[in-house]
Amino acid sequence: MDKLTLFALKNNRFTQLLLVLIIVIGSASFFNAPSKEDPEILVRTAVVVAQIPGMSPERIERLLTKPIEREAKQIPEVSELKSLVRTGYTQIKVTVADEHFDLQPIWDNLRNRMKDLQSSLPEGTIGPMVNDEFGRVASATIALYGEDYSLHELDLVSESIQDRISALATVSQVDIYGVQDERIWLEPDTDAMSRLGVSPGQLVAALQNQNIVLPGGKINTGKLELTIEPSGNFEALSDIENLVILEPESGQNIYLRDLLSVRRGYVEPQNTPVYYNGKPSIILAVSMLSGITSDSFGVEISEFVALEQQLLPAGLHFELATFQPDKVATAISSATSNLFQTVAIVLAVVMLFLGFRMGMIVGTIVPLTMMLSFIGMQIWDVSLQRMSIAAIIVSLGLLVDNGIVIAENINTRIIQGMKREAAALAASKTLAIPLLTSSLTTILAFMPLMLAQDVAGEYLRSLSQVIIIALLSSWLLSLLVTPLMCVVFLCESDETNGYAALGDRC
C-alpha cells in the first residue's frame, strides 16, 4: 500500500493537479446534484378501478370486487389487497411486497390479467382500469381560477397551458384536477309530448339516428380518392333544439325545442371539485423529471407561471398553490448549514489539540474528502437530501481519524531522526492495512442499512452509501495527501513543542 504514497511523493505536481480537480469537480457535483427534501421511497401500490353506474354496493362487491380480487391474488408478488365499494364503483389497492424493486413487470402482469378478466364481467362494466402511478408526487401545483369564468372555460384554458408546460425541459408529466364531466341535459315538456303524441322512445331514436359519427364512403376518381363525411352531427345546443321529428298523428314536422328544453351542465354530484382560496379552480399538478435539480425546476416553473399570467385574459389568475422547490431549498440549506458548522467544529478541535500546523495538515483531509464524496455520490446516483447530508456529518468524526493516525506516525518518525520521505513511506506501509481494516469494519456496521429489503432500508440506504464513499475516500486521501503535506511542511525535530518544525526550506 505504500506504493500510493510513493506515487504521490514522486509525482507531487500530478498529485497537486489531482487535488485541484477534486475540488473543482466536487464543487460542481455539489451544486449540480439532484436535490430532494427526503430520500425517494418506491411506492409499491397500484389501483384497480371498475364501474357499473347505478348498481348497488352489494352487487358491485359480488360481481366486480370479488372477481378482481381473486385475479389479483394470483400474482405471487402481491402481499395485500384493500377494497373500497360504493354505488356503481369499486376500487382495489394492490400492494406488492417490500422486497420487490422492479415493479413494471408486476404491473404489466396485473394489467394483462385485468384485460383477460374484462370479458367475464357483466355487460356495461367500465374497466377494470389499472393506475400504477398511484404514488407519483407533484413537485408543483398551479391554480387557475377566475370569478367571471365557467369551469368549462377554465378547462379549455388549462388544456392549452398543459400542452405548453409539458414541453418544458424539466417537466415529466402534468395532470389536471378539478375538471368536471359535462352533460347535455334534456328536460321534456310532458304536456307538449302528450298533446302531440310523441313518446320518449321516439325522441331517443331521433337523437340516436341523427348524431352518428360514421364514414360516408369514398369516391375514387382514378387519380384521387375523396372521403365523404356526412353532415348533421351536433356541434352546439341549437343543433339539438332544431332537430326535426315527425308528429305521429299528422305527419307534420316539429322541432325538438317544442317538446323539451336543452341545457349544458355538469354531472351531479360533482366529482372531487377543487377550490383555491374559496373559489372554484382547476389545478395543474406538475411532476419534475428524474435526475433534475430542484433549483432548475423551480426557476423554470416560476418563469413559466409569471409569463403565462401576463398572457391570460383579464380576470383569469394563474398562481402557484404548492411549490416543492422552496421546501427542498429550505431543507437542504438547513442540512448544509449543519454540515459546515460540523466541519468548522472538527477543524477547531483538531487544531486545538494537535497544534495549528499539525491541525491544518490533518484538517485538510476533511474538505477534500467531502469533495471526493460528492463526486462518488454523483457516480453512485445518490441525490442530495437530508439523509445523505446527515451521513456526511456522521462520517466527519470517523474520516478525520485516518489523517490523524498517519500524520502523527510520520511526525513521530521524523522526531526520531528519519528523513521526511522515508518517514512518510514507512508510516504508509505500516498503517495502510490497519486503517483500511478499521474503515471496512465501520462500513460493514452500516452495510445492513443498504442491504435491508424493506421501506426502512430504502429510506436509509443513502446513509450507508455515503458513509462507505466518505470512509474509503478518507483512507485513500490519507495515503496520498497527508504524507505529501507532512513532507512539505514538517522538517527536523523541534523539542520546544514536540512536533517537527517548519524549516526554511519547507
Phi, psi and omega in degrees: 000344179290351178294328176298314179294318179300318178297316181296321182287318181288331182241056186295330177293318178296320179297319178297318177297320179299320179295319178297317179297321178299316180295314183293309182292323178296318178296317178297321179295323180293314185283337182255003182291142174301128185245141178220163178286317180221164177301146180282131179247130181289123178274118186259040182230134171240157182242130176251127183237137175218150184219145163224097187307131175089348183283143183294154180302323181297316180288325177300317181295319184285321187267335183243305188298310183297314177298321179294317179298316180299322181289320181293327180293342179287346179279119188295333183283346184287130182250337185206144175232134175230130187241146174234127182234132171214179185304119176075007190210141171220144179227127180240121175269121182254118183249135180262149180300151187297335185283357181261130182243331178270091189273337187301316176299327179292315180292326176297319177297316178298316181296319178295320179295322179293324177295320178294326182287335188304322183291337181266357179276161182302150179297139182093002179289132174263115184103201002287140180249137183254126176246104181262013175251031185300325185264006182290135185251137177280131179279340177207141173239136185236130183263135175242120182208160178191128186296329184264012184240140177281166178297327178297316179293320177297322180297316180298318179292319183295324178295322177295318178294322180302318179298320183285319183287333178293339181278353179293146186293333185263001186258133178261322184202148178230123177248149180247131179238150179099355178285130181256145178290127179269151176221155170260117184264127177251116183248103188289148172264099187297326180295315181294319180295321180291321182293322182268355176074031180259128180267157177303325179297323178295321179296315180297317181295320180295319179293317181292323181287334183276313188267066180252123179261090180222153178291146181267004181109183182224152175241121180257114182266003184098315177254337184225147175242117184254134177265130178267122178250116182291147178265179177104358177293151179282120179248341182210167179299325181296330178296323178288316182298327184268009177296130183263130174233163182267134174287125187303319187282309185266342182075010178279157177279136174228152180272149180297330181294342178281347183250340182202164175257145183241130177216154176264137180204187182248156177297135180240137358287158182295146180267111179043066176294153182242134176234139176232120186055038177079006182245141176302132188218166169246133181248130173257116180263116187253125178257140182277143178293139180297138179088359180266142177289145181296326180296313181295322176297315181297318180297316183293319180291319180298317179295322180295315181297317180297319181290318181296322180299326179287331184271344183287154176298158180300138179095347176265138181240139181228102189229149174288124178269309173230147186215098185296325179307325178295318179292321178296316180298319179295316181294315181293321180297318179295315180293321179293321177299317176297323180297311182292327175296319179295318178300315180297319180294317180298314180296320180295317180295317180298314181290329180293320185264339180253353185093161187295313185294310179293325177296322178292321178297313180290320184293337180299330183291337183293301179296327178295319178295322177299315181296317179293327178293321177298322177295315179297323178296321179292320179294321183274002178062045175259120182283165179271110179209178188301325183287319180291323177292321176299326179295321177296319178298317179298320185282345182300318180291340180269319187289335182288342181297321181300314180295321180296314183296314181296312183297318180295320180293318177297315181298320179297319179292323178294318178300325180284357173109003179283153174293155184298312181296318180295320179296320180295315180294320181294318179296318180295317181294324183282322192254350185301310182292313177302320180291322177295318178299317179297317180295318180294326177299316178294319179299316180295332177294329179266352184301322179303330179296325181280331184267351183297130182262061176206181184294321179298318177295324178295321180288323185264001184301319182295332176299312179294318182298315183291322178296320176300312181298315185294316183291320177292324176295319179297317180296316180297314181290331178292337177268340181260311190269311185300314177299321179297317179292324177295320178296322182285318191254344179256130181238215184295164187296140174237107187289347184287329181237000177081359179243158175295138186272162176273107183277177183292328184268003181275000000 
